[in-house]
Amino acid sequence: MKSILTVFIAAVALGSLATVGVTAGCASNGANATASNELAVQPVNEVCPIGGHDVVPSVGTVSYMGKEVGFCCEGCLDGWQAMTPAEKDAALAAAMPTE
């Protein structure tokens, strides 16, 4: 039981550090929400997985695990590139709409 608790605490701490480190690079202030939604490739997300703001089409998308992921600003796109696959999975899951 002690080892399960240790793993859980480590996972929560790692997730918190990753979120703090990555969101510090977000350059969006939410003002880009009126940007055009026309992209050659539509992202699977409407909300940036890093900054939490609306996806801005002019920033572009990145292919990840067969999906196109959109971002609110270049800083978040750069932050995504620096994340581990596990961090990307968690961030994308949090940015997806709930059904």
N, C-alpha and C positions, 0 to 999 in steps of 0.2 A: 504494500500500500504506500509505503514511504517513497519508493522509486516512481510510482505513478504521479504522486503529488509533486515530486521534484521535476519531472518532465513537464507537467502542466505549468508550473510556475516559470520554468525556463522558457516555454513556448510563449506565454503571456508577456514576459519581459522582452523577449526578442521581437515580438510583434509590436510592442509599444515603442521600442527603440527604432525600429524600421519606419514606423509611421512618423515619428518625430523627425527623423533625419530626412526623409523623403519629402514630407509636406513643407519643410522649410524652403524648398526650392520652387514652390508654386508661385508663379508670377501673375496668376489670374486673380482679379478682384471681383469676379462675377459680372463685370461690365460687358463681357463678350457674349452674353446670352442672346443677343439679337443677331448674331452672325448667321449667314446663310447655312441652311442644313443640307445643301446639295454637295454630296461627295461622290466621286467615282465609285468608291467602295464604302458601303454603310458600315459603321462600327456596330458591334453587338451591344455596346453600352451607350447610354445617353448622358451619364454622369462620369466625370473623370475619376478613374480609380485611385488617383493620388491626391488631387486637391479637392475633390468633391463638388466642383463647379460643373456647369453644363459643358459638354464636349463642344469644341470650336472646330468646325470643319477645316479651316485654313491651316490648322496645326498638323493635320494629317493623321494617319493611322499606322499602327505597327501590327504585323502578323504575329500571333502568339497562339500556339496549339490549334492551328487551323481556323482561328477567329481573328477578325480585325478589331483592334482596340483603339478607341479615340481618347484624346486628351484635351484639357482646357488651355494649356500653354506649353511652350517649348521646355520650360523648367521641369514640368511634370513628365514630359516625354523623356527627357534626360534622366530623371529620377527612376523612371520605369526601366530604362536600360541598365541601371546600376543594381537593380533588385535581383534576388535569387529567384529561381522558379517557384519555390514555396511561397515567397512573399508576393510574387505576381499572382499566383493562384488565389491567395487570400484577398488581395486588393481587388482583383477583378470580381470575385464572388460578392464582395461587399458593395461593389458599384452596380451590380445587376439588379434590375427591378424585381421585387418580390411578387409572387403570384398569389 
